[in-house]
Amino acid sequence: GPGLVDMLTQAARKNGIDIQYEARALRLLTDGNKVEGVQIRKNGKLRDIPAKAVILAAGGFQANSEMRTRYLGPGWDLAKVRGTPYNTGDGIRMALDIGASSAGNWSGCHAVGWELNAPEFGDLAVGDNFQKHSYPFGIIVNAKGDRFVDEGADFRNYTYAKYGREVLAQPGHFAWQVFDSKVTHLLRDEYRIRQVTKVTSDTIEGLAAQMEGVDAQAVVKTIKAYNAAVKTDVPFNPNVKDGRGTDGLSLPKSNWANLLDAPPYEAYAITCGITFTFGGLRIDTDAAVQSTDYRPIPGLFAAGELTGGIFYHNYPGGTGLINGAVFGKVAGQSAAQYVKG
């Protein structure tokens, strides 16, 4: 995060690269089918910046509520944005306006369980600590008091990016994660920040009564049914997929199923936090943006979140950075080679 940004900023300055702040890119400048620059607005004034090649790396459309609703579906205008408010799809739009081809899973995105009362956009002081990713060690219930995902389906790195969508689909677009004292030492540091919506109690009934917006009696019933289904003869091991699941529930928990029977109990309120969108521009292996006839648009390259075709339906942790790093380097090399002729 911040460390990577600082490193890249220092590298840019060392190499004499001019960084224009508070400058919004509006459109690509073209001569025929060639891209030869970009138009920006800065301090209320339009300015054309000529360039022999342009690399788009402006992120997805996750901060654009209208585009989220149009492409991801109803309710996505209510999701919180984990990061910057400026990733509004402008780079994608500018390229599509000159005939670029779209690609990928436009109805898909990376979205996680996120602190219910977090601000609308990311907070630099808190960073990513609004996320709540220790759910494999507990259960998640919705406003009706029902579980709605298999919390132990896999390691969190392989489920967290798709479970935000599941939370958003629940009544009221929120849920509660529930744990007991046997596992609280396993909870990630993000559960210990001050800006957290948390309730505690020495009884399940007392905990459920404090979980705002939830049918308390249904929560108690759900936990009793869950406890009765846990395979207690299988040893608990948080370091592997231990097979300690449930038996007889319509919605099973496949791993890390512990009885909720050791007070004090804790519950954390979450909603959906969107990280980035999966749909974007079509590029080739040289990171050249493709036109609608699947030919490279001369002088236009792209990398990172605004490219499509990398992720579909789900996301393994860390690969977004790999995508940006790999295709960022490829795009830079390809643009340089294009300029050299």
C-alpha angles and dihedrals in degrees: 000000000000092000092055092047091050092049094049092045091053091048091051093051092045089056094048097253114160112225113203111207124201088016116133119204110228109174144347119256114228140185107199105314094337124100110227105169147320136267117227138184116223127168088353094303130111119233133180116219111197118213137171089223136008127212116199114210102148101130131243130296097268093122093051107089093191093053091044091055093044096050107020096039143240116341096026091105085071097056119110118238115235095203144021123348090222101074093096101144096262094136091052092047094049091053095045089051091063095046105275119158122243123224143178140028102335092174091053135082146162107262131161144186104280135184108281095226098040116130120269091260134026122293114222091206093056097034114184095338092107086076117099110204107156094088093118087077095054141018133272122220132185132217091283090055092249130132111236107179137042097252091194100044092119142331110309091250088069100043110029095081093057100039093071087069089053092052092050090054093059124097108282091008094263142096142182128238113214128202138165130218094268091074107025090099087061095056115113120251091258088076091063100058121114095239096071134119102226138156129189136191142163090233134050089230092052092048094049091050090058096048100103117225094013132115097246096197091051091051091054090048092049093051092048091051091046093050091050090053100050115116096230093177090070114082118243115239118170092192098065138029090272100188090231095142141140131276126213101011119127087226108038130203105223103196141013094025108165128175112259094226109112117089143247094065123200133200129188125199118226141175132181121295116189118214105180142331125252101215121083147113125342113242133175128227089280090056089246113151112244125225123226088269089056097251125125115265103232112248097008125110134163142194141176131017097352091065118088134211098054103093130034126184095329143025135217112226117267098015094108089067090047090051092051095043097047099042092037089061092042091049092050093049093045093048091050091050091048091053091049089053 
